[in-house]
């Protein structure tokens, strides 16, 4: 069996470690496909997984990476053949089973989909879990039947999910988008995006949060959660909707029932982890058809030995855009 390089996390009661390891390929398990991983993305969930007591991984050692794209090099199913280009996001990748921070990986066949023909593996992972989550949020919002001029807010605008959500909304023709970001030094790339107003959280939140405030927002895509979401809920318009898809600002939600029973608003959770495969294929096809927006998203590419810096910046809240891993390092 071949040797390959991976980024592995280990934790016992007394010792935590993360870093590069050399591993030997094991015999292919039933209903799995062996993928030569070409690219993976570094996501906030991966950063938590790479932290002592991060609450993501239950059994160690584990290779993180909740998304990957590459080429099939071994298969025991007719669904995938050697040479097929494939991608995977969510399910238990990088959590229950070893993930994308590895040059070679076994992946359950029902977690994989074939790459849309117009996509490269690099393009797919530049979108990655962030782009997939954004697309799922935007396509769900688009069914709301809003006018193109309806006020839509997006939190966490300098992050991958928020940034892609804004770009995809613009692709669909929405013209009244407010981007909320507290990272002033990283907003420069937002300035050139069309039909976009940029505000800091303190500019949209009242000094004192009331159960109901002036109705300003028809739809909100929220990647942050916590106090920011709590403060925006009272501002949602009659029959407005909130699409919650992230928690970098915290898991707690301090609110009242009043916006829901007096204004009929809806709080809709966006689950990009366990969504069924048919819908996944539709979303990835949608992203492949709109891949021109990738030129507007800040993205850096790193090699496997250099991912610690990105993990640190994600945990500190200083990361912006997307970071993808090129798994082309020779083992």
N, C-alpha and C positions, 0 to 999 in steps of 0.2 A: 504494500500500500504506500501511497505517496505521502510525503511530508508537506505540511502547509503552515502558514503563519496566522495567528489569531490573537485578538485582544481579549483576555479572559479576566473574570472577576472571581475572587475567592474570599470567603469569610467564614471564620469559626467564632467561637465565643470570645476568643482573645486576639485573633489576628485578622486584619483585613488587607487585601492586596489587589492591585489591578495592574495589568501590563501585558506585554507581548509574550506569547508562548509558542513553541513549536510543537505541533501535534501530528499524529499519524492518522490517516484516513482509516475508518473502521468499515467493516462490511455493511453494505447498504441495507437498511431496515425495510421491512415490507411496507408498501404504500408510501414510500419515500422516493425522492429524486435527489441525486447528487448534483449540486450546482457549483460551477466555477464562478465565484462571485466577482463581478467586475466593479460594481459600485454599491455603496450603502450610504445612508444619510445619518447625520448625528442630530438626534431630536432631544427635547427636554426630558422625555421619559427615559432615554438612554443615559442622560447625565445623572438622573436620579438613580438608575440601576447601578451606575458606576460609583455610587457613594455608600459609605458604611451605613447600614440600617436605612437604606433608601426606600424601603417598603415596596419595591417592585419585584425583586427576585426572591423566591422562597427557598430554593435549593441551589447549593453551590457545589463545585465551581460552575460558572455559566458564562457563555459568550453573549454579550448584549448585541443590540442592533435590531430594531423593530421593523426594518425594511431592507430589501436587497434586490438587486437585479443582476442577471448574469446569463450564463449558457449552461444547458444541461450537458453533463459529461457522463452520467450513468443513470439508467432508469429501469425500473421493473414494472412499468405500466405502459399501456398503449396510448394513454392520454398525452404523454410527453416523450419525445424521442431525443436521442443524442443530437446536439446541435441546435435545439430549440432555444430561442431567447425568451427568458421568463422573468417575472417579478413577483414579489410577495410583500405584503404589508399586513400588520396587525395579527389577528388570531393570537397564538402564543409565541410568536417569533421573538426571540431575544428575552423571553420571560419564562415560558414553560419549557421551551426547547431552545437550543443554541441558535444565535441569530447572525446578523449580517456582517459583524466585525470580524470576518474570517475569509480567507482566500478560497476555502472549500467548505460547503455546508450541505448537510442532508436536510431536506425540507419535505414535510408531508404533502402528498400530491394535492389534497383538497385545500391547501393554503396557497397554491401557485396559480397564476394565470399566465397565458402566453402574452408576450409583449405585442402591443398594436404595431402593425407593419411600419407605420411612419415614424415610430419612436426608436431612439437608440437607448441603450441601457443607461448612459450618462444623463440623457434628458429625463428618463423616467425617474431616476433618483434625485435629480435636481428638484423635481416636484416632490417625490417621496411621500412619506406619511403626511407631511405638512400640506403639500398640494392636494393630496387625496382628501384630507379632512376639509380643506377650504372648498374644494369643488363640491363635496357632499353638502356642506353648509349652504353654498350659493345656489345649487340646484334645488335644494329644499326651499330656500327663500323665494326662488323664482316662481314657485307654484303659488305663492301668496297672492299673485295678481296685482302687484303694485304698479303704479305709473312710473315712467322713467324718471320723473322729477321727485318722487317720494324721498324724504330724508332717511338715509341709511347710515348708521354708525358702525364702525369696525374698531374694536379695541386691539391692543397689541400690534399696531400697524407696522412696526419695524421688524416683527418676527416673521417666520416663514408662513404660518397659517394666516395671520392677518394680512400680510403683504399679498399673498396669492389670492385671498378673498377679494381684496380691493381690485386687483388686476382683472379677475374673472368677472366681477360685477361690471367693470367698465367695458369688458368685451361684450357683455349682454346688453349694454346700452344704458345702464343706470348713470344718472348725471348729477346726483346730489348726495355725494358720499363724504362723510366726515371720518377722518382717520385720527384715532386717539393714540398718542404715544407719549411716554414720559422721557424718552431718550432723545433729548434735544440735539445732542451732538451727532446722532445717527439719522436725522430726519432729512438730510440733504437730498437723498435719492427720491424721497416722496414729492419734493417740490415740482419735479418735472412730470409727475403723473397727472393726467388730465382730469378735469371735473372733480377736484379733490380739495377739501378744506382740512387743515391740520390743526389739532388742538391738543393741549396737555390735559391730563385728568382734572387738574384743579380749575381748568377753564369750563368744564362741562358739569362739574359737581357743585352743588350748593354748599355753603358753609355749614348749614344745618340740614340734614336729610329729613324730609317730611314723607309721610306715607304716600302722598300724592303731590306731584309738582306740575308745572306747566308742561303740556303735551308737546314734545319736540321730535320724537323719534318714531318713524313708522316700522322700522325693522332694525335689529341690532344683532350683529355677529360678534359674539364675545369669546375671546381666547384667553381671558384673564381670570374671571371669576372673582371671588372675594369681595372686598369693599367696593371696588369699581363697579361690578355688576349690581351690587346692592344699591349703590347710589344712582344708577341709571334706570332701574326698573320703574321708579315713580315717574319717569319722564316719557315712558312709552305711550304712544297715542292709543286712542280707542281702537280695540281689536288689533293692536299691533302685536308683533311676535319677536321673541328673543331666541336666538339660536346659540346655545351654549356648547362650546367645543374645546374649552381649555381651562386650566386651573393654575397657571403660573403665579397668580396673585393670591392663591389660597382656596381651600375647599369649603370654607364656611360661607353661608349666605344669610345675611341679616336683613330681613324684609318683613312686610306685612301681607295679609291676604287682600288688601284693598285694591291694588292695581288689577288683580285677577277678577274680583267679583264686581267692581264698579266700572272697570274699563274693558273687561273681557279680553285682557291680553293673554298670550300663551307663552310659556317657557318651554322650549323644545330642546331636548338633549340630542346632540349629534354623536352617534356611536360609530366611529370609523374602525373599530377593532373587530367586531363580530358580524359586520354586514355581509349578507349572502353574496355568493360569487357572481350571480347574474348581474346584480347591481354594481358590483365592483368593475366588471368588464365595461359596463356603460360609462362609469365615471372615468376610467382610464382612457376610453375612446374619446370622451369629451375633452380630457386634458390633452390628448395627442392632437386633436383638431384645433386646439388653442395654444399650442406650444410656442407660438411666437412671443407670448408674454414672458418667456424665460429670459429674453434679452433685457428685460426691465428689472429683473429680480437680482439683487446683489447675491453672489454665490462665490464661495471660495472652495478650492479643492485641496485636500490634504492627503498625505499618505498615512498608512496605518500606524506607523510609529509616532505620529505627531498629533494624535487626537486629544491628548490630555489638556492642551490649551483650550480647545473648543469646549470640552466638558466643563472646565473651570468657568469660562465666560458665560455659558448657559446657566450655571448655578448662581453666578453673581448677578445675572440680569443685564450683562453688558453685550451679549451676543446679538447680532442682527442679521437678517437675510437667511441664507442657507449655507450650510457646510456639508459637503459630500466627501466620502472617503474613496479614493482610488485604490483598489485592492491589488494593483499591479506590482506591488513590492515582491521581489523574488525571495522565496523561502530559503 
